[in-house]
Amino acid sequence: MHPDVLEIENFYRRAALGRFATRQLTRRVAETWDDLQGMTVVGFGYTPPVCKPVIKRCARLISLMPERQGALAWPVDGPVTTVLTHESEWPLTTGMADRIVMMHGLETSQNAASVLDECWRVLAPEGRALIIVPNRAGIWARRDLTPFGSGRPFTASQLTRLLGNRRFGVIAIRAALFAPPSEHKFWIRMAQLLERTGSRYAFRFAGGVLLAEVNKRVFQPHRPPLAETVASKLKALEGMAAPGTRPVSNRDHNGFGREYCKLWGNSGGYSGFRGVDLQNMS
Protein backbone atom coordinates (compact mmCIF):
# COMPACT_ATOMS: atom_id res chain seq x y z
CA MET A 1 0.00 0.00 0.00
CA HIS A 2 1.31 3.43 -0.97
CA PRO A 3 0.84 6.19 1.63
CA ASP A 4 -0.98 9.31 0.49
CA VAL A 5 1.04 12.40 -0.23
CA LEU A 6 -0.85 14.38 2.44
CA GLU A 7 0.03 11.82 5.09
CA ILE A 8 3.70 12.02 4.16
CA GLU A 9 3.66 15.83 4.19
CA ASN A 10 1.98 15.96 7.60
CA PHE A 11 4.60 13.64 9.05
CA TYR A 12 7.55 15.73 7.89
CA ARG A 13 6.04 19.15 8.58
CA ARG A 14 4.07 18.69 11.80
CA ALA A 15 5.39 15.69 13.72
CA ALA A 16 8.44 16.15 15.92
CA LEU A 17 9.76 12.79 14.74
CA GLY A 18 9.32 13.87 11.14
CA ARG A 19 11.27 17.09 11.69
CA PHE A 20 14.05 15.10 13.31
CA ALA A 21 14.13 12.71 10.32
CA THR A 22 14.27 15.69 7.95
CA ARG A 23 17.31 17.15 9.71
CA GLN A 24 19.20 13.86 9.75
CA LEU A 25 18.48 12.84 6.17
CA THR A 26 19.20 16.34 4.86
CA ARG A 27 22.55 16.25 6.60
CA ARG A 28 23.36 12.86 5.05
CA VAL A 29 22.52 14.09 1.54
CA ALA A 30 24.72 17.17 2.05
CA GLU A 31 27.60 14.98 3.27
CA THR A 32 27.27 12.68 0.26
CA TRP A 33 27.12 15.46 -2.37
CA ASP A 34 28.76 18.65 -1.20
CA ASP A 35 29.14 20.23 -4.65
CA LEU A 36 26.07 20.45 -6.90
CA GLN A 37 26.90 23.65 -8.76
CA GLY A 38 25.70 23.59 -12.35
CA MET A 39 24.07 20.16 -12.00
CA THR A 40 20.58 18.88 -12.79
CA VAL A 41 19.05 17.06 -9.80
CA VAL A 42 15.99 14.81 -10.09
CA GLY A 43 13.98 13.57 -7.13
CA PHE A 44 11.58 10.65 -7.27
CA GLY A 45 9.00 9.66 -4.67
CA TYR A 46 8.60 12.26 -1.97
CA THR A 47 11.87 14.18 -1.73
CA PRO A 48 11.03 17.78 -0.65
CA PRO A 49 12.30 17.18 2.91
CA VAL A 50 15.82 16.36 1.67
CA CYS A 51 15.80 18.48 -1.51
CA LYS A 52 14.88 21.81 0.05
CA PRO A 53 18.53 22.81 0.66
CA VAL A 54 19.54 21.24 -2.67
CA ILE A 55 17.35 23.57 -4.73
CA LYS A 56 19.59 26.50 -3.80
CA ARG A 57 22.82 24.69 -4.72
CA CYS A 58 22.05 23.13 -8.09
CA ALA A 59 21.25 24.56 -11.53
CA ARG A 60 17.89 22.80 -11.90
CA LEU A 61 15.71 20.57 -9.72
CA ILE A 62 12.83 18.36 -10.87
CA SER A 63 10.72 16.54 -8.29
CA LEU A 64 8.85 13.54 -9.72
CA MET A 65 5.96 12.15 -7.66
CA PRO A 66 4.29 8.84 -8.59
CA GLU A 67 0.61 8.88 -9.46
CA ARG A 68 -0.31 6.28 -6.84
CA GLN A 69 1.02 8.62 -4.16
CA GLY A 70 -0.23 11.92 -5.53
CA ALA A 71 1.58 15.23 -5.91
CA LEU A 72 1.78 18.59 -4.15
CA ALA A 73 2.88 21.92 -5.52
CA TRP A 74 6.41 22.43 -4.21
CA PRO A 75 8.10 24.67 -3.27
CA VAL A 76 5.43 27.02 -2.01
CA ASP A 77 7.70 30.07 -2.15
CA GLY A 78 9.03 29.72 -5.69
CA PRO A 79 8.56 28.15 -9.11
CA VAL A 80 6.89 24.75 -8.82
CA THR A 81 9.23 21.85 -9.59
CA THR A 82 6.91 18.87 -8.97
CA VAL A 83 5.65 16.63 -11.78
CA LEU A 84 3.04 13.88 -11.42
CA THR A 85 4.22 10.84 -13.35
CA HIS A 86 3.91 7.10 -13.78
CA GLU A 87 6.56 5.29 -11.77
CA SER A 88 7.99 3.47 -14.79
CA GLU A 89 7.60 6.24 -17.40
CA TRP A 90 9.47 9.36 -16.37
CA PRO A 91 8.86 12.36 -18.69
CA LEU A 92 12.57 13.12 -18.91
CA THR A 93 15.13 12.69 -21.66
CA THR A 94 17.79 10.00 -21.45
CA GLY A 95 20.95 10.92 -19.55
CA MET A 96 19.80 14.40 -18.45
CA ALA A 97 20.22 14.00 -14.66
CA ASP A 98 23.57 14.48 -12.93
CA ARG A 99 22.14 13.42 -9.56
CA ILE A 100 19.00 11.48 -8.62
CA VAL A 101 17.51 11.25 -5.11
CA MET A 102 14.89 8.55 -4.47
CA MET A 103 12.92 8.43 -1.22
CA HIS A 104 9.49 6.84 -0.58
CA GLY A 105 9.57 5.66 -4.16
CA LEU A 106 11.25 2.27 -4.42
CA GLU A 107 9.81 0.35 -1.47
CA THR A 108 6.20 1.27 -2.34
CA SER A 109 6.46 0.75 -6.12
CA GLN A 110 4.52 -1.94 -7.94
CA ASN A 111 7.61 -2.93 -9.94
CA ALA A 112 10.93 -2.00 -8.37
CA ALA A 113 12.90 -3.22 -11.38
CA SER A 114 11.08 -0.90 -13.80
CA VAL A 115 11.59 2.06 -11.45
CA LEU A 116 15.33 1.40 -11.32
CA ASP A 117 15.45 0.95 -15.09
CA GLU A 118 13.96 4.43 -15.54
CA CYS A 119 16.42 5.78 -13.00
CA TRP A 120 19.27 4.19 -14.96
CA ARG A 121 17.98 5.64 -18.24
CA VAL A 122 17.62 9.21 -16.98
CA LEU A 123 20.94 9.22 -15.10
CA ALA A 124 23.92 10.59 -16.99
CA PRO A 125 26.81 8.16 -17.68
CA GLU A 126 28.97 9.87 -15.06
CA GLY A 127 26.05 10.65 -12.72
CA ARG A 128 25.19 9.27 -9.30
CA ALA A 129 22.01 8.37 -7.47
CA LEU A 130 21.09 8.15 -3.79
CA ILE A 131 18.47 5.51 -2.96
CA ILE A 132 16.84 5.87 0.48
CA VAL A 133 14.78 2.87 1.64
CA PRO A 134 13.58 1.48 4.99
CA ASN A 135 15.96 -0.95 6.64
CA ARG A 136 14.44 -4.40 7.22
CA ALA A 137 16.68 -4.91 10.23
CA GLY A 138 15.67 -1.59 11.83
CA ILE A 139 12.69 -0.55 13.93
CA TRP A 140 11.32 2.14 11.60
CA ALA A 141 10.13 -0.43 9.05
CA ARG A 142 7.98 -2.11 11.74
CA ARG A 143 6.00 0.94 12.84
CA ASP A 144 3.15 2.47 10.87
CA LEU A 145 3.79 5.74 12.64
CA THR A 146 6.16 6.85 9.85
CA PRO A 147 6.03 6.60 6.03
CA PHE A 148 8.96 4.18 6.22
CA GLY A 149 6.57 1.63 7.74
CA SER A 150 4.82 1.20 4.38
CA GLY A 151 5.94 -0.95 1.49
CA ARG A 152 8.79 -3.42 1.26
CA PRO A 153 11.90 -2.86 3.41
CA PHE A 154 15.34 -4.06 2.34
CA THR A 155 18.43 -5.45 3.97
CA ALA A 156 21.77 -4.18 2.75
CA SER A 157 22.45 -7.40 0.84
CA GLN A 158 19.00 -7.39 -0.79
CA LEU A 159 19.42 -3.80 -1.89
CA THR A 160 22.91 -4.45 -3.24
CA ARG A 161 21.71 -7.43 -5.26
CA LEU A 162 18.71 -5.56 -6.67
CA LEU A 163 20.81 -2.58 -7.72
CA GLY A 164 23.45 -4.78 -9.28
CA ASN A 165 20.86 -6.62 -11.34
CA ARG A 166 19.64 -3.27 -12.73
CA ARG A 167 23.13 -2.21 -13.91
CA PHE A 168 24.08 0.00 -10.96
CA GLY A 169 27.39 -0.05 -9.17
CA VAL A 170 27.11 0.39 -5.40
CA ILE A 171 29.60 2.94 -4.09
CA ALA A 172 28.55 2.87 -0.43
CA ILE A 173 25.62 1.92 1.78
CA ARG A 174 25.13 3.86 5.00
CA ALA A 175 22.47 3.84 7.68
CA ALA A 176 20.60 6.65 9.42
CA LEU A 177 17.78 7.26 11.94
CA PHE A 178 19.09 5.21 14.85
CA ALA A 179 16.62 6.60 17.40
CA PRO A 180 13.39 4.66 17.97
CA PRO A 181 10.39 5.94 15.96
CA SER A 182 8.56 7.28 18.99
CA GLU A 183 6.91 10.62 19.73
CA HIS A 184 7.70 10.26 23.42
CA LYS A 185 9.59 13.27 24.75
CA PHE A 186 12.32 11.13 26.26
CA TRP A 187 13.22 9.53 22.93
CA ILE A 188 12.96 12.85 21.12
CA ARG A 189 15.52 14.30 23.54
CA MET A 190 17.77 11.25 23.19
CA ALA A 191 17.45 11.09 19.39
CA GLN A 192 20.40 13.34 18.61
CA LEU A 193 22.74 11.41 20.93
CA LEU A 194 21.64 8.07 19.50
CA GLU A 195 22.16 9.39 15.97
CA ARG A 196 25.72 10.49 16.69
CA THR A 197 26.54 7.18 18.36
CA GLY A 198 25.07 5.08 15.58
CA SER A 199 26.78 7.11 12.86
CA ARG A 200 30.15 6.87 14.57
CA TYR A 201 30.10 3.12 15.05
CA ALA A 202 28.22 2.36 11.83
CA PHE A 203 25.49 0.22 13.36
CA ARG A 204 23.91 -0.60 10.01
CA PHE A 205 21.66 -3.23 11.52
CA ALA A 206 20.15 -0.68 13.92
CA GLY A 207 19.51 2.16 11.47
CA GLY A 208 15.96 2.90 10.45
CA VAL A 209 16.82 3.59 6.81
CA LEU A 210 19.55 2.68 4.34
CA LEU A 211 21.16 5.20 2.00
CA ALA A 212 22.78 3.59 -1.05
CA GLU A 213 24.94 5.77 -3.28
CA VAL A 214 25.28 4.22 -6.73
CA ASN A 215 26.68 5.04 -10.15
CA LYS A 216 25.65 3.97 -13.62
CA ARG A 217 27.41 1.00 -15.18
CA VAL A 218 27.72 1.31 -18.95
CA PHE A 219 29.00 -1.74 -20.83
CA GLN A 220 30.90 -1.44 -24.12
CA PRO A 221 29.16 -3.44 -26.87
CA HIS A 222 31.04 -6.55 -28.00
CA ARG A 223 32.57 -6.32 -31.46
CA PRO A 224 34.59 -9.02 -33.28
CA PRO A 225 38.28 -8.33 -33.89
CA LEU A 226 39.24 -6.66 -37.17
CA ALA A 227 41.05 -9.76 -38.47
CA GLU A 228 37.98 -11.89 -37.81
CA THR A 229 35.78 -9.36 -39.58
CA VAL A 230 38.02 -9.20 -42.66
CA ALA A 231 38.40 -12.97 -42.87
CA SER A 232 34.66 -13.56 -42.83
CA LYS A 233 33.02 -14.26 -46.18
CA LEU A 234 30.89 -11.68 -47.87
CA LYS A 235 27.26 -12.69 -48.19
CA ALA A 236 27.13 -11.15 -51.68
CA LEU A 237 29.56 -13.82 -52.95
CA GLU A 238 27.68 -16.76 -51.50
CA GLY A 239 26.71 -19.36 -54.13
CA MET A 240 29.41 -18.36 -56.61
CA ALA A 241 31.91 -21.00 -57.74
CA ALA A 242 35.45 -20.68 -56.50
CA PRO A 243 37.93 -19.54 -59.21
CA GLY A 244 40.07 -22.31 -60.73
CA THR A 245 43.37 -22.42 -62.69
CA ARG A 246 43.59 -22.67 -66.46
CA PRO A 247 46.29 -21.82 -69.07
CA VAL A 248 46.17 -18.32 -70.47
CA SER A 249 47.26 -19.51 -73.92
CA ASN A 250 47.68 -22.67 -75.94
CA ARG A 251 51.45 -22.62 -75.53
CA ASP A 252 53.75 -24.24 -72.97
CA HIS A 253 56.44 -22.42 -71.04
CA ASN A 254 59.19 -23.78 -73.36
CA GLY A 255 57.76 -22.04 -76.42
CA PHE A 256 56.42 -25.15 -78.17
CA GLY A 257 52.71 -25.56 -78.81
CA ARG A 258 51.04 -28.55 -77.23
CA GLU A 259 50.05 -30.02 -80.57
CA TYR A 260 53.62 -29.63 -81.88
CA CYS A 261 54.98 -31.41 -78.80
CA LYS A 262 52.53 -34.27 -79.31
CA LEU A 263 53.68 -34.60 -82.95
CA TRP A 264 57.36 -34.89 -81.98
CA GLY A 265 56.50 -37.28 -79.15
CA ASN A 266 54.58 -39.63 -81.48
CA SER A 267 57.31 -39.66 -84.11
CA GLY A 268 60.03 -40.31 -81.58
CA GLY A 269 61.78 -37.05 -82.33
CA TYR A 270 60.98 -35.57 -79.01
CA SER A 271 62.95 -38.18 -77.17
CA GLY A 272 66.02 -37.19 -79.08
CA PHE A 273 65.93 -33.73 -77.72
CA ARG A 274 65.84 -34.71 -74.03
CA GLY A 275 69.34 -33.55 -73.44
CA VAL A 276 68.84 -30.22 -75.11
CA ASP A 277 67.63 -27.13 -73.30
CA LEU A 278 64.44 -26.42 -75.20
CA GLN A 279 63.93 -23.05 -73.51
CA ASN A 280 67.00 -21.62 -75.30
CA MET A 281 65.73 -22.67 -78.68
CA SER A 282 63.96 -20.10 -80.74
C-alpha positions in Angstrom: 0.0 0.0 0.0 1.3 3.4 -1.0 0.8 6.2 1.6 -1.0 9.3 0.5 1.0 12.4 -0.2 -0.9 14.4 2.4 0.0 11.8 5.1 3.7 12.0 4.2 3.7 15.8 4.2 2.0 16.0 7.6 4.6 13.6 9.1 7.6 15.7 7.9 6.0 19.1 8.6 4.1 18.7 11.8 5.4 15.7 13.7 8.4 16.1 15.9 9.8 12.8 14.7 9.3 13.9 11.1 11.3 17.1 11.7 14.1 15.1 13.3 14.1 12.7 10.3 14.3 15.7 7.9 17.3 17.1 9.7 19.2 13.9 9.8 18.5 12.8 6.2 19.2 16.3 4.9 22.6 16.2 6.6 23.4 12.9 5.1 22.5 14.1 1.5 24.7 17.2 2.1 27.6 15.0 3.3 27.3 12.7 0.3 27.1 15.5 -2.4 28.8 18.6 -1.2 29.1 20.2 -4.7 26.1 20.4 -6.9 26.9 23.6 -8.8 25.7 23.6 -12.3 24.1 20.2 -12.0 20.6 18.9 -12.8 19.1 17.1 -9.8 16.0 14.8 -10.1 14.0 13.6 -7.1 11.6 10.6 -7.3 9.0 9.7 -4.7 8.6 12.3 -2.0 11.9 14.2 -1.7 11.0 17.8 -0.7 12.3 17.2 2.9 15.8 16.4 1.7 15.8 18.5 -1.5 14.9 21.8 0.0 18.5 22.8 0.7 19.5 21.2 -2.7 17.4 23.6 -4.7 19.6 26.5 -3.8 22.8 24.7 -4.7 22.0 23.1 -8.1 21.3 24.6 -11.5 17.9 22.8 -11.9 15.7 20.6 -9.7 12.8 18.4 -10.9 10.7 16.5 -8.3 8.8 13.5 -9.7 6.0 12.2 -7.7 4.3 8.8 -8.6 0.6 8.9 -9.5 -0.3 6.3 -6.8 1.0 8.6 -4.2 -0.2 11.9 -5.5 1.6 15.2 -5.9 1.8 18.6 -4.2 2.9 21.9 -5.5 6.4 22.4 -4.2 8.1 24.7 -3.3 5.4 27.0 -2.0 7.7 30.1 -2.1 9.0 29.7 -5.7 8.6 28.2 -9.1 6.9 24.8 -8.8 9.2 21.8 -9.6 6.9 18.9 -9.0 5.7 16.6 -11.8 3.0 13.9 -11.4 4.2 10.8 -13.3 3.9 7.1 -13.8 6.6 5.3 -11.8 8.0 3.5 -14.8 7.6 6.2 -17.4 9.5 9.4 -16.4 8.9 12.4 -18.7 12.6 13.1 -18.9 15.1 12.7 -21.7 17.8 10.0 -21.4 20.9 10.9 -19.5 19.8 14.4 -18.4 20.2 14.0 -14.7 23.6 14.5 -12.9 22.1 13.4 -9.6 19.0 11.5 -8.6 17.5 11.2 -5.1 14.9 8.6 -4.5 12.9 8.4 -1.2 9.5 6.8 -0.6 9.6 5.7 -4.2 11.2 2.3 -4.4 9.8 0.3 -1.5 6.2 1.3 -2.3 6.5 0.8 -6.1 4.5 -1.9 -7.9 7.6 -2.9 -9.9 10.9 -2.0 -8.4 12.9 -3.2 -11.4 11.1 -0.9 -13.8 11.6 2.1 -11.4 15.3 1.4 -11.3 15.4 0.9 -15.1 14.0 4.4 -15.5 16.4 5.8 -13.0 19.3 4.2 -15.0 18.0 5.6 -18.2 17.6 9.2 -17.0 20.9 9.2 -15.1 23.9 10.6 -17.0 26.8 8.2 -17.7 29.0 9.9 -15.1 26.1 10.6 -12.7 25.2 9.3 -9.3 22.0 8.4 -7.5 21.1 8.2 -3.8 18.5 5.5 -3.0 16.8 5.9 0.5 14.8 2.9 1.6 13.6 1.5 5.0 16.0 -1.0 6.6 14.4 -4.4 7.2 16.7 -4.9 10.2 15.7 -1.6 11.8 12.7 -0.5 13.9 11.3 2.1 11.6 10.1 -0.4 9.1 8.0 -2.1 11.7 6.0 0.9 12.8 3.1 2.5 10.9 3.8 5.7 12.6 6.2 6.8 9.9 6.0 6.6 6.0 9.0 4.2 6.2 6.6 1.6 7.7 4.8 1.2 4.4 5.9 -0.9 1.5 8.8 -3.4 1.3 11.9 -2.9 3.4 15.3 -4.1 2.3 18.4 -5.5 4.0 21.8 -4.2 2.7 22.5 -7.4 0.8 19.0 -7.4 -0.8 19.4 -3.8 -1.9 22.9 -4.4 -3.2 21.7 -7.4 -5.3 18.7 -5.6 -6.7 20.8 -2.6 -7.7 23.5 -4.8 -9.3 20.9 -6.6 -11.3 19.6 -3.3 -12.7 23.1 -2.2 -13.9 24.1 0.0 -11.0 27.4 -0.1 -9.2 27.1 0.4 -5.4 29.6 2.9 -4.1 28.6 2.9 -0.4 25.6 1.9 1.8 25.1 3.9 5.0 22.5 3.8 7.7 20.6 6.7 9.4 17.8 7.3 11.9 19.1 5.2 14.8 16.6 6.6 17.4 13.4 4.7 18.0 10.4 5.9 16.0 8.6 7.3 19.0 6.9 10.6 19.7 7.7 10.3 23.4 9.6 13.3 24.8 12.3 11.1 26.3 13.2 9.5 22.9 13.0 12.8 21.1 15.5 14.3 23.5 17.8 11.2 23.2 17.4 11.1 19.4 20.4 13.3 18.6 22.7 11.4 20.9 21.6 8.1 19.5 22.2 9.4 16.0 25.7 10.5 16.7 26.5 7.2 18.4 25.1 5.1 15.6 26.8 7.1 12.9 30.2 6.9 14.6 30.1 3.1 15.0 28.2 2.4 11.8 25.5 0.2 13.4 23.9 -0.6 10.0 21.7 -3.2 11.5 20.2 -0.7 13.9 19.5 2.2 11.5 16.0 2.9 10.4 16.8 3.6 6.8 19.6 2.7 4.3 21.2 5.2 2.0 22.8 3.6 -1.1 24.9 5.8 -3.3 25.3 4.2 -6.7 26.7 5.0 -10.1 25.6 4.0 -13.6 27.4 1.0 -15.2 27.7 1.3 -18.9 29.0 -1.7 -20.8 30.9 -1.4 -24.1 29.2 -3.4 -26.9 31.0 -6.5 -28.0 32.6 -6.3 -31.5 34.6 -9.0 -33.3 38.3 -8.3 -33.9 39.2 -6.7 -37.2 41.1 -9.8 -38.5 38.0 -11.9 -37.8 35.8 -9.4 -39.6 38.0 -9.2 -42.7 38.4 -13.0 -42.9 34.7 -13.6 -42.8 33.0 -14.3 -46.2 30.9 -11.7 -47.9 27.3 -12.7 -48.2 27.1 -11.2 -51.7 29.6 -13.8 -52.9 27.7 -16.8 -51.5 26.7 -19.4 -54.1 29.4 -18.4 -56.6 31.9 -21.0 -57.7 35.4 -20.7 -56.5 37.9 -19.5 -59.2 40.1 -22.3 -60.7 43.4 -22.4 -62.7 43.6 -22.7 -66.5 46.3 -21.8 -69.1 46.2 -18.3 -70.5 47.3 -19.5 -73.9 47.7 -22.7 -75.9 51.4 -22.6 -75.5 53.8 -24.2 -73.0 56.4 -22.4 -71.0 59.2 -23.8 -73.4 57.8 -22.0 -76.4 56.4 -25.1 -78.2 52.7 -25.6 -78.8 51.0 -28.5 -77.2 50.1 -30.0 -80.6 53.6 -29.6 -81.9 55.0 -31.4 -78.8 52.5 -34.3 -79.3 53.7 -34.6 -83.0 57.4 -34.9 -82.0 56.5 -37.3 -79.1 54.6 -39.6 -81.5 57.3 -39.7 -84.1 60.0 -40.3 -81.6 61.8 -37.1 -82.3 61.0 -35.6 -79.0 62.9 -38.2 -77.2 66.0 -37.2 -79.1 65.9 -33.7 -77.7 65.8 -34.7 -74.0 69.3 -33.5 -73.4 68.8 -30.2 -75.1 67.6 -27.1 -73.3 64.4 -26.4 -75.2 63.9 -23.1 -73.5 67.0 -21.6 -75.3 65.7 -22.7 -78.7 64.0 -20.1 -80.7 
